[in-house]
Amino acid sequence: MITDHVTRGPAAPDPRRILVAEDNGINQKLILRQLALLGFDADLAVDGYEALACWQRGHYALLLCDLRMPRMDGCELAVAIRIAEQAGLRAGAPRTTIIALTASTWGEQADKCREAGMDGYLTKPLQLGDLNALLQVWLPEWTDNPPARGTAAAASNASFATDAGNRAPVDVRVLEALVGSDPAINRSLQRQFQLSAAEIGARLGRACAGRDSLRASEQAHKLGSGARAVGALPLGALCAQMEVAGNNDDPDALACLWVMFEKELAAVNRFFDAVEPAQDEGPIVDNSTAGSSGITA
């Protein structure tokens, strides 16, 4: 069973169950889909507070934890869990393996995550092969078999680099490499990205117009992760440039990049709007703002 909302956690220990702490609507669906392909059940929490509550109630084989979340971030969550474990608040329960999820350069985060008690990391967007390899390390007794449901090894290990000469707004192979080639699932993720991109893009535009560099950097970071996940690589690259410009407090550079961003986002939307809907595609449901304000990394 895949859950796409916060659950109460399993009633008894389940070594095949994983807790995911992630407030990014696109990343939530990607991770849950990938875990299902690998044969694992998962519960989802949209921020650190909800993840801590789920952890206190349930027994999980592993926690996949986003670093940047509202209310309680990933490192704060890890510290809270380690303190509770040391205090014996869950007597008899094994130590929980905690894996960080980050879209940032890991070298900048490594020391802080280790000090918080985390055991490892994965870079977003998650490649299916990387996730499978990590689960084989930490849960070897449950990952002897190849990925379920006919996932091709070539797809699970695929990676795609941004090419300055390739100006196609979207590379659909990227999303297929992450979650497989089911047209209904992929189209649903694409549509959700469009909804989230419209909301976050509006906030990004207001920040650029108001010369609010910090806010612009935050919004560009949120959107960039989702853009790269759905294969909108040029848009993701622009978001990365805007994040850097915001961090450098350069509102003039942000203003120039915003013009390029608007054009690129429009091209991405035209591309997705032209995709033929899957026959069993349901209505658009935007869960990307549950517990937060959009896609985050």
C-alpha positions in Angstrom: 0.0 0.0 0.0 1.3 3.5 -0.9 0.1 6.4 1.2 0.2 9.9 0.0 -0.8 11.6 3.2 0.4 11.5 6.8 -0.6 8.1 8.3 -0.8 6.9 11.9 2.0 4.4 11.4 1.8 0.6 11.5 0.4 -1.0 14.7 3.3 -3.5 14.9 7.0 -3.5 13.8 7.3 -4.0 10.1 10.8 -4.4 8.7 9.6 -3.6 5.2 8.0 -0.3 6.1 9.8 3.1 5.5 8.9 6.5 6.8 9.4 9.4 4.3 9.7 13.0 5.6 9.3 15.3 2.6 7.2 18.4 2.0 7.7 18.6 -1.8 4.6 17.5 -3.6 6.5 16.2 -6.7 9.2 14.5 -4.6 6.6 12.9 -2.4 5.0 11.1 -5.3 8.4 10.2 -6.9 9.8 8.6 -3.7 6.6 6.7 -2.9 6.4 5.4 -6.5 10.1 4.3 -6.4 9.7 2.5 -3.1 6.7 0.7 -4.4 8.7 -0.4 -7.5 11.3 -1.8 -5.1 8.7 -3.7 -3.1 8.5 -1.4 0.0 5.5 0.2 1.8 5.9 3.7 3.0 4.2 6.3 5.2 4.6 10.0 4.4 5.0 13.0 6.7 5.1 16.5 5.2 7.4 18.0 7.8 9.7 17.1 10.7 7.0 17.5 13.4 4.7 15.1 11.7 7.5 12.7 11.0 8.5 12.7 14.6 4.9 11.9 15.6 4.8 9.0 13.1 8.1 7.7 14.3 6.9 7.8 17.9 3.8 5.7 17.0 5.3 3.3 14.5 8.2 1.0 13.9 10.0 1.7 10.7 12.9 0.0 9.0 14.3 3.3 7.8 13.6 7.0 7.6 14.2 9.0 4.4 14.4 12.6 5.5 14.4 15.8 3.5 16.8 18.4 4.9 14.9 21.6 4.2 11.3 21.4 5.6 9.1 23.9 7.4 8.6 23.9 11.2 11.3 21.2 11.9 14.0 20.5 9.4 15.7 17.2 8.7 18.7 17.7 11.1 16.4 18.8 13.9 14.3 15.7 13.3 17.3 13.5 13.5 18.5 15.1 16.7 15.0 14.6 18.3 15.0 11.0 17.3 18.5 10.3 18.6 17.7 12.0 21.9 14.5 9.9 22.3 16.4 6.7 21.5 19.2 7.6 24.1 16.5 8.3 26.7 15.0 4.9 26.1 11.6 6.3 25.2 11.0 3.4 22.9 12.4 0.5 24.9 13.3 -2.5 22.9 13.1 -0.8 19.5 16.2 -0.9 17.3 18.1 2.2 16.4 16.4 3.9 13.4 18.5 4.3 10.2 18.1 7.9 9.0 19.1 8.9 5.5 19.2 12.5 4.4 17.6 13.7 1.1 19.2 16.7 -0.4 19.3 18.7 -3.6 22.4 20.7 -2.4 26.0 19.8 -2.6 26.6 17.1 0.0 30.0 18.5 1.1 28.2 21.6 2.4 25.8 19.5 4.5 27.9 16.4 5.6 29.3 17.6 8.9 26.0 19.0 10.2 24.1 15.8 9.2 26.6 13.5 10.8 26.5 15.6 14.0 22.7 15.3 14.0 23.0 11.5 13.9 22.2 10.7 10.3 23.6 7.6 8.7 23.9 8.5 5.0 22.4 10.6 2.2 20.8 10.5 -1.3 20.9 13.3 -3.8 17.6 14.5 -5.3 16.0 13.8 -7.7 16.6 10.2 -6.6 17.8 7.7 -9.2 16.0 4.4 -8.7 19.3 2.5 -8.9 20.8 4.7 -6.2 17.8 4.1 -3.9 17.9 0.4 -4.5 21.7 0.3 -3.7 21.1 2.2 -0.5 18.3 -0.2 0.6 20.6 -3.1 -0.2 23.2 -1.7 2.2 20.8 -0.9 5.1 18.1 -3.6 4.5 19.9 -6.4 2.8 17.6 -9.1 4.0 14.7 -7.5 2.1 16.5 -6.4 -1.1 18.0 -9.6 -2.5 15.6 -9.6 -5.4 15.8 -7.1 -8.4 13.3 -4.2 -8.5 9.7 -5.3 -8.8 7.2 -4.9 -11.6 9.7 -5.3 -14.5 11.8 -2.2 -13.8 14.6 -2.2 -16.4 18.1 -2.0 -15.1 19.0 0.5 -17.8 16.3 2.8 -16.6 17.2 2.4 -12.9 20.8 3.5 -13.6 20.1 6.2 -16.1 21.3 9.7 -15.6 21.0 12.7 -17.8 23.2 15.8 -17.8 22.1 19.2 -18.9 23.6 20.0 -22.3 24.0 23.6 -23.2 23.4 22.7 -26.8 20.2 20.8 -26.1 17.3 23.4 -25.9 14.4 20.9 -25.7 12.4 22.2 -22.8 11.8 18.7 -21.4 13.6 15.4 -21.6 10.9 12.8 -20.8 13.5 10.1 -20.3 14.5 11.7 -17.0 11.1 11.0 -15.3 10.9 7.6 -16.9 14.3 6.7 -15.4 13.1 7.8 -12.0 9.7 6.0 -11.8 9.3 3.9 -15.0 7.2 4.5 -18.1 3.6 4.2 -16.8 1.9 7.0 -18.8 -0.8 7.7 -16.3 1.6 8.1 -13.4 4.0 10.2 -15.4 1.4 12.5 -16.8 0.0 13.0 -13.3 3.4 14.0 -12.0 3.8 16.4 -15.0 0.5 18.0 -14.3 1.2 18.4 -10.6 4.5 20.0 -11.5 2.7 22.5 -13.7 0.4 23.5 -10.8 3.2 23.8 -8.3 5.4 25.7 -10.8 2.6 28.3 -11.4 2.3 28.9 -7.6 6.0 29.0 -6.8 6.8 30.9 -10.0 4.4 33.6 -9.0 6.1 33.9 -5.6 9.5 34.0 -7.3 8.4 36.8 -9.6 7.1 38.9 -6.7 10.4 38.4 -4.9 12.4 39.4 -8.0 10.2 42.5 -8.6 10.6 43.4 -4.9 14.4 42.9 -5.0 14.0 40.4 -2.1 17.1 38.2 -2.9 16.7 35.8 0.0 13.1 35.1 -0.8 13.9 34.7 -4.5 16.7 32.2 -3.7 14.3 30.1 -1.5 11.7 29.9 -4.2 14.2 29.1 -6.9 15.5 26.3 -4.8 12.1 24.9 -4.3 11.2 24.9 -7.9 14.5 23.7 -9.2 14.3 20.3 -7.6 10.9 19.5 -9.2 11.9 20.9 -12.6 14.9 18.5 -12.8 12.8 15.6 -11.6 10.3 15.9 -14.4 13.0 16.5 -17.0 12.7 20.2 -17.4 16.5 20.5 -17.3 17.0 24.0 -18.8 14.4 25.4 -16.4 16.2 23.6 -13.5 19.5 25.1 -14.6 17.9 28.6 -14.6 16.5 28.0 -11.1 20.0 27.0 -9.9 21.4 30.3 -11.3 18.7 32.3 -9.6 19.4 30.5 -6.3 23.0 31.5 -6.6 22.2 35.1 -7.5 19.8 35.3 -4.6 22.4 33.9 -2.2 24.8 36.5 -3.5 22.2 39.3 -3.0 22.3 40.3 -6.6 18.8 41.6 -7.5 19.9 43.0 -10.8 21.1 39.5 -11.9 17.8 38.1 -10.6 15.8 40.6 -12.7 17.7 39.5 -15.9 17.3 35.8 -15.1 13.6 36.3 -14.4 13.0 37.3 -18.0 14.6 34.1 -19.1 12.8 32.1 -16.5 9.4 33.2 -17.7 10.1 32.2 -21.3 11.5 28.8 -20.2 8.6 28.0 -17.9 6.2 28.9 -20.8 8.0 26.5 -23.1 7.8 23.8 -20.5 4.0 24.3 -20.0 3.5 24.2 -23.8 5.4 20.9 -24.0 3.3 19.3 -21.2 0.1 20.8 -22.5 0.7 19.0 -25.8 1.2 15.6 -24.1 -1.8 13.4 -24.8 -3.6 12.6 -21.5 -3.5 9.0 -20.3 -6.8 7.3 -20.6 -7.1 6.6 -16.8 -5.7 10.0 -15.8 -7.7 11.4 -12.9 -8.4 15.0 -12.0 -5.6 17.3 -11.0 -5.1 17.3 -7.2 -2.4 19.7 -5.9 -0.9 18.3 -2.7 2.4 20.1 -3.1 1.4 22.7 -0.5 0.4 20.3 2.2 2.2 21.5 5.4 4.2 24.0 3.4 4.1 26.4 0.4 5.2 24.3 -2.5 8.0 22.2 -3.9 11.1 22.1 -1.7 14.3 20.2 -1.9 
